[in-house]
Amino acid sequence: MHPQIIAMAAAEHVKDMQADATRARRARQARRARRGVITVGAAARPVQIAAQAPCPQVPCPPLSARAA
C-alpha cells in the first residue's frame, strides 16, 4: 500500500484509541462520583474491626471429663 494511506489509517486508529480511552476514563469517573471514592484507609478499616471483634459463639462445645 501507499505509505501515505498507511499513515492516514494509523492516524485514524490512534484517534479511535484515544477516543475509547477518554470514554472509558469518563465512565470510571462517573462511577466513582456516584458511589464515592474508596480510599485505602477506608477499605482496610472494616477488615480490622471485624478481626478485632470477639467471636459471638464458641466454635465447638467444651469437652467434658466423661467424653475424654
URNORTA-V453788 format. One record per backbone hydrogen bond with DSSP energy under -0.5 kcal/mol. NH is the residue of the N-H (numbers start at 1). CO is the residue of the C=O. If there is no record, write none. Layout:
nh = (NH/NH)
co = (CO/CO)
//
This chain:
nh = (6/7/8/9/10/11/12/13/14/15/16/17/18/19/20/21/22/23/24/25/26/27/28/29/30/31/32/33/34/35/36/39/43/44/45/46/48/49/50/51/52/53/68)
co = (2/3/4/5/6/7/8/9/10/11/12/13/14/15/16/17/18/19/20/21/22/23/24/25/26/27/28/29/30/31/32/37/39/40/41/42/44/45/46/47/48/49/64)
//
